Structures are given as structure tokens and as C-alpha cells.
């Protein structure tokens, strides 16, 4: 089973147990956070797409660590002007382990599928 979740302006396809690095989310390592409702969920050929989200399909994750990504070097150069500027950037990241994808509440209420 998989779900597509949106955090930090990006979308991630996740399964239970996956470890992902997302843009910084406030919280202490070891604490659980709710990433909100899934945009899409699927299990084999059975795929559900939200409009825009799937209500009742909240994705829960545990914070593993807070850190920084690799350094990105930015070099600006104006030719024939003897002008150069070199800067860098390291994005703050949070490493998450997906704990649960949640279950659709509507399907749990009717076990016979009707």
C-alpha cells in the first residue's frame, strides 16, 4: 500500500516503514507528527485519488533526526567586468520514518463493503 503526501511544497510517494528527508519540520527526534491527509492512495490495482485530498487517510511519521543537506555553491560572474560573487546554501532537512498511512474511515464503518 502506498500514499502520496504533500509537505514543504513537494509531494512524496511513501509506504509504511519508508525513510524520507523533507524540508524542516519543527519537532524533537522521536516525536510523531501528522503529515495531513493523503492526496492519493493505492494498493495494487485499487487506487483512490482525492479531490484534492482523501479525508480520513492521515499519514503519520516519526522524526528520526534534524540536519542539513549538502552544500550548494552559487557562482555569479559578469564577463568582462571583473566581477565575481560566490555564495553557498545548505537546506535544513528533517528525516522522517513513515509509521502509518491511516485507513479510510468510510470503509472501516461498513465491513461488508456496501
Phi, psi and omega in degrees: 000140179226165176215153174250123184236149181248127175207139179066026180079006179234160179248140182231135173268119186231158172229164177299134180092348179294148174246123182231154175250120182239169176299152190311130174238131181295137178154159179270148175302135182099343180275152179261143179231158178256121180276000178092183182290150179284148176277331182204146177218151181203156176213097183070237180274347181273105183238132177247135178240129180277162178230076001269344182233163175264110179294138179086000179249063180280137180260128180248138181224157177249133179284123178268316181198160173246138181195196179235150178278187180291154179285134177250125182263132179246125181237121177248133185218129174256116184292147180061013180244357183053044181234119178225144177220124181241123178227172180217170181208140173232116181287135175282131184234154173239130179265125184240147169246127181287122183267310180210152178263355181075162179238150179290119185298326181294323180286328180289328182291328182245092183293337180277356176081007181269000000 
